[in-house]
């Protein structure tokens, strides 16, 4: 704590040198040097009392701001984590799930049309390749295995298309696949909105932390200024004491010299 | 700044030195105040830029996510309501238009999101970084001015102590002379 760091001499000097009663006595002194010192001490005491109050107030403020900063950083961290979750959900829904639904819909369409949909075979292969690149890599699967699987799926689709009785089922599946793809895409979009809202909250919290940091720096500066006042007051007092002591010592030396001179003369 | 009142040349020199130190201290105090003011302003600018970045990010998210979601809903609806479950055909007619619109929305969403939210947000964050650097520079200047001020105070103390010693020696000499006359 800054207050604890204050040199004890600086903090206690005015009280230690002259107490209230002593001050009154000193002000009533007939010796002008002592009276001057007492006046300066009185003025110093007022200055230091104000500065000391300021130091205490700023210390409290710094503690509060430190807590505010901590809270803001915590909020930022939590928002970032939540944003990460929704971001992952968005990429899974809008990317992986939508792609898989698309593949299922395409495969079902091929089966239902009995292989007539040749362009769709190409679409399936393309989709399979995209899935391979996207999902396979993420899951740690061998890309060649994924490609082979999608190719096999296409082949099975073409063969399966000859089973005319099942055409209704496959076309319904294709429809469900397409609808699901759209729904997954919409879900991905929604999750993206939530993720970025949290990302924005994290940025706001970071800004709040910065604001508290700035205020803390200001409070430090004000406390430093108050400490400077205390130091200056202590320095002034020390200087005055030295001067008065020197005056008294000169006076005493003068008296001794006069006495010595008188002794010599007689 | 004080007038030189002493007739003693040594004390006059000490007064001159103290006056010069006082002037330099005043300059340092001005520098310190200016640097602190600058730091405060830069920090305020940084905070403002970060809040603006957050706002832009949210706006971008609504645009991008909204377009994607709308596109997805359009796709789902066009397949759901615009196709026959017994035949494998894409949506036709009005639903075909809805499907194409949905697809277009989805394809455009990322770019529009970047244009409206992502890029301005990045700009704001860059501004915040710049303001942070300016605040840091101002802080360094303030520190430097403070250190200079402290050195000046030490020098002033030293000058005063030297002058005091000289005056005391002179006084002792005078008393010794008086005693020996």
Interface residues (C-beta under 8 A of the other chain):
Chain A: X90 X94 X98 X109 X112 X113 X117 X167 X168 X170 X171 X172 X174 X175 X178 X179 X180 X181 X182 X183 X184 X185 X186 X187 X188 X189 X190 X191 X192 X193 X194 X195 X196 X197 X199 X200 X201 X203 X204 X206 X207 X210 X211 X213 X214 X217 X218 X221 X224 X235 X239 X242 X243 X246 X249 X250 X253 X254 X256 X257 X258 X260 X261 X264
Chain B: X36 X39 X40 X43 X44 X46 X47 X50 X51 X53 X54 X55 X57 X58 X60 X61 X62 X64 X65 X66 X67 X68 X69 X70 X71 X72 X73 X74 X75 X76 X77 X78 X79 X80 X83 X84 X85 X86 X87 X88 X102 X106 X109 X117 X135 X139 X142 X146 X153 X157 X160 X164 X167 X168 X171 X172 X175 X176 X178 X179 X181
